[in-house]
Amino acid sequence: MITYTCDGCGKTLNRHDLRYTVKIDVKAAYDELEISLLDLVRDHRAEMLRLIEQMKHKDAQQLEEGVYKNIQLDLCPACQRAFIRNPLRFHPEQSAPEPSVDVDAFLRSLGMGKRPEEGDQGGERG
């Protein structure tokens, strides 16, 4: 059986349950490069060696995430609503729990089914 886990609250979602997918691309933003004559004659080798030396002391994952990071989330309906309300401040505890449906209480409200106090008398009424 294929299941998913809500990345907001941790709820297990079955394959056919309603779920939402959020895809976020975080990329370094750069302005368009304007190359001048000074850029063309500059010593690029020295600059590259300086950058390589700086990168030697950093974690590879940290370097990658400094340029690009893709985040994908699976959310249950409650967490999706919380995310939509405030995506930049989304925390799992913001989502309201899904209301559970008490089928017995619903049927009793319609006058069907046994009331809890009636119980089973174990005999026939005559």
C-alpha positions as YAML, in Angstrom:
chain: A
units: angstrom
residues:
- id: 1
  name: MET
  ca: [0.00, 0.00, 0.00]
- id: 2
  name: ILE
  ca: [1.38, 3.39, -0.99]
- id: 3
  name: THR
  ca: [1.22, 6.00, 1.76]
- id: 4
  name: TYR
  ca: [2.48, 9.54, 2.18]
- id: 5
  name: THR
  ca: [3.32, 11.50, 5.30]
- id: 6
  name: CYS
  ca: [2.17, 15.10, 5.71]
- id: 7
  name: ASP
  ca: [5.30, 17.21, 6.00]
- id: 8
  name: GLY
  ca: [3.37, 19.62, 8.19]
- id: 9
  name: CYS
  ca: [1.85, 17.50, 10.95]
- id: 10
  name: GLY
  ca: [3.17, 14.00, 10.27]
- id: 11
  name: LYS
  ca: [-0.26, 12.50, 9.55]
- id: 12
  name: THR
  ca: [-0.21, 9.36, 7.39]
- id: 13
  name: LEU
  ca: [-2.06, 9.85, 4.12]
- id: 14
  name: ASN
  ca: [-3.22, 6.88, 2.07]
- id: 15
  name: ARG
  ca: [-2.63, 6.82, -1.67]
- id: 16
  name: HIS
  ca: [-6.10, 8.11, -2.58]
- id: 17
  name: ASP
  ca: [-6.51, 10.59, 0.29]
- id: 18
  name: LEU
  ca: [-6.68, 14.24, -0.62]
- id: 19
  name: ARG
  ca: [-3.21, 15.74, -0.31]
- id: 20
  name: TYR
  ca: [-1.44, 18.80, -1.64]
- id: 21
  name: THR
  ca: [2.04, 19.13, -3.09]
- id: 22
  name: VAL
  ca: [4.06, 22.28, -2.58]
- id: 23
  name: LYS
  ca: [7.18, 22.82, -4.70]
- id: 24
  name: ILE
  ca: [9.57, 25.61, -3.78]
- id: 25
  name: ASP
  ca: [12.66, 26.62, -5.75]
- id: 26
  name: VAL
  ca: [15.10, 28.80, -3.85]
- id: 27
  name: LYS
  ca: [17.67, 30.30, -6.23]
- id: 28
  name: ALA
  ca: [20.36, 32.89, -5.92]
- id: 29
  name: ALA
  ca: [19.19, 36.05, -7.69]
- id: 30
  name: TYR
  ca: [21.65, 37.86, -9.90]
- id: 31
  name: ASP
  ca: [21.29, 40.95, -12.01]
- id: 32
  name: GLU
  ca: [22.21, 40.70, -15.67]
- id: 33
  name: LEU
  ca: [25.93, 40.80, -16.20]
- id: 34
  name: GLU
  ca: [27.36, 43.76, -18.02]
- id: 35
  name: ILE
  ca: [30.80, 42.90, -19.27]
- id: 36
  name: SER
  ca: [33.15, 45.80, -19.79]
- id: 37
  name: LEU
  ca: [36.65, 46.03, -21.24]
- id: 38
  name: LEU
  ca: [37.99, 46.09, -17.68]
- id: 39
  name: ASP
  ca: [36.29, 42.71, -17.00]
- id: 40
  name: LEU
  ca: [37.94, 41.22, -20.06]
- id: 41
  name: VAL
  ca: [41.48, 42.24, -19.08]
- id: 42
  name: ARG
  ca: [41.19, 41.41, -15.37]
- id: 43
  name: ASP
  ca: [43.24, 38.50, -13.92]
- id: 44
  name: HIS
  ca: [40.53, 35.85, -13.67]
- id: 45
  name: ARG
  ca: [42.97, 33.11, -12.69]
- id: 46
  name: ALA
  ca: [43.85, 34.80, -9.41]
- id: 47
  name: GLU
  ca: [40.17, 35.43, -8.67]
- id: 48
  name: MET
  ca: [39.28, 31.79, -9.37]
- id: 49
  name: LEU
  ca: [42.09, 30.53, -7.11]
- id: 50
  name: ARG
  ca: [40.89, 32.85, -4.32]
- id: 51
  name: LEU
  ca: [37.31, 31.52, -4.67]
- id: 52
  name: ILE
  ca: [38.51, 27.90, -4.67]
- id: 53
  name: GLU
  ca: [40.50, 28.54, -1.50]
- id: 54
  name: GLN
  ca: [37.41, 30.01, 0.20]
- id: 55
  name: MET
  ca: [35.27, 27.04, -0.86]
- id: 56
  name: LYS
  ca: [37.74, 24.49, 0.54]
- id: 57
  name: HIS
  ca: [36.65, 25.41, 4.05]
- id: 58
  name: LYS
  ca: [32.92, 25.10, 3.42]
- id: 59
  name: ASP
  ca: [30.61, 22.09, 3.40]
- id: 60
  name: ALA
  ca: [29.56, 20.92, -0.11]
- id: 61
  name: GLN
  ca: [25.87, 20.94, 0.83]
- id: 62
  name: GLN
  ca: [26.17, 24.48, 2.20]
- id: 63
  name: LEU
  ca: [27.78, 25.61, -1.07]
- id: 64
  name: GLU
  ca: [25.07, 23.97, -3.18]
- id: 65
  name: GLU
  ca: [22.24, 25.42, -1.10]
- id: 66
  name: GLY
  ca: [23.84, 28.86, -1.44]
- id: 67
  name: VAL
  ca: [23.05, 28.69, -5.16]
- id: 68
  name: TYR
  ca: [19.95, 26.48, -5.47]
- id: 69
  name: LYS
  ca: [17.63, 24.46, -3.24]
- id: 70
  name: ASN
  ca: [14.47, 22.60, -4.23]
- id: 71
  name: ILE
  ca: [11.94, 21.81, -1.51]
- id: 72
  name: GLN
  ca: [8.92, 19.57, -2.02]
- id: 73
  name: LEU
  ca: [6.21, 19.10, 0.60]
- id: 74
  name: ASP
  ca: [3.19, 16.81, 0.85]
- id: 75
  name: LEU
  ca: [0.45, 18.43, 2.95]
- id: 76
  name: CYS
  ca: [-2.85, 17.20, 4.35]
- id: 77
  name: PRO
  ca: [-5.85, 19.52, 3.83]
- id: 78
  name: ALA
  ca: [-5.48, 21.15, 7.29]
- id: 79
  name: CYS
  ca: [-1.78, 21.92, 6.78]
- id: 80
  name: GLN
  ca: [-2.48, 23.15, 3.23]
- id: 81
  name: ARG
  ca: [-4.93, 25.71, 4.63]
- id: 82
  name: ALA
  ca: [-2.37, 26.82, 7.24]
- id: 83
  name: PHE
  ca: [0.32, 27.08, 4.55]
- id: 84
  name: ILE
  ca: [-1.93, 29.14, 2.25]
- id: 85
  name: ARG
  ca: [-2.81, 31.53, 5.10]
- id: 86
  name: ASN
  ca: [0.82, 32.32, 5.82]
- id: 87
  name: PRO
  ca: [3.41, 30.48, 3.69]
- id: 88
  name: LEU
  ca: [6.42, 32.32, 5.09]
- id: 89
  name: ARG
  ca: [5.48, 31.57, 8.69]
- id: 90
  name: PHE
  ca: [4.15, 28.03, 8.20]
- id: 91
  name: HIS
  ca: [4.69, 25.69, 11.13]
- id: 92
  name: PRO
  ca: [2.99, 22.30, 11.57]
- id: 93
  name: GLU
  ca: [1.38, 23.33, 14.85]
- id: 94
  name: GLN
  ca: [-0.56, 26.06, 13.02]
- id: 95
  name: SER
  ca: [-2.79, 23.56, 11.29]
- id: 96
  name: ALA
  ca: [-6.10, 22.76, 12.89]
- id: 97
  name: PRO
  ca: [-6.77, 19.06, 13.36]
- id: 98
  name: GLU
  ca: [-9.07, 17.52, 10.80]
- id: 99
  name: PRO
  ca: [-12.56, 17.30, 12.25]
- id: 100
  name: SER
  ca: [-13.42, 13.67, 12.87]
- id: 101
  name: VAL
  ca: [-16.86, 12.48, 11.91]
- id: 102
  name: ASP
  ca: [-18.75, 10.56, 14.59]
- id: 103
  name: VAL
  ca: [-21.11, 8.50, 12.40]
- id: 104
  name: ASP
  ca: [-23.03, 7.12, 15.41]
- id: 105
  name: ALA
  ca: [-23.72, 10.61, 16.79]
- id: 106
  name: PHE
  ca: [-24.81, 11.77, 13.35]
- id: 107
  name: LEU
  ca: [-27.24, 8.86, 12.95]
- id: 108
  name: ARG
  ca: [-28.60, 9.44, 16.48]
- id: 109
  name: SER
  ca: [-29.20, 13.09, 15.62]
- id: 110
  name: LEU
  ca: [-31.39, 11.88, 12.75]
- id: 111
  name: GLY
  ca: [-33.30, 9.59, 15.11]
- id: 112
  name: MET
  ca: [-31.65, 6.42, 13.87]
- id: 113
  name: GLY
  ca: [-29.57, 3.90, 15.78]
- id: 114
  name: LYS
  ca: [-29.33, 3.23, 19.50]
- id: 115
  name: ARG
  ca: [-28.77, 5.92, 22.03]
- id: 116
  name: PRO
  ca: [-25.78, 5.17, 24.28]
- id: 117
  name: GLU
  ca: [-28.02, 4.90, 27.39]
- id: 118
  name: GLU
  ca: [-30.36, 2.36, 25.72]
- id: 119
  name: GLY
  ca: [-27.74, -0.34, 25.25]
- id: 120
  name: ASP
  ca: [-28.69, -3.92, 24.41]
- id: 121
  name: GLN
  ca: [-31.25, -5.41, 26.81]
- id: 122
  name: GLY
  ca: [-30.45, -8.98, 25.75]
- id: 123
  name: GLY
  ca: [-34.09, -9.96, 25.18]
- id: 124
  name: GLU
  ca: [-37.03, -9.31, 22.96]
- id: 125
  name: ARG
  ca: [-39.69, -6.77, 23.75]
- id: 126
  name: GLY
  ca: [-43.17, -8.00, 23.65]
...
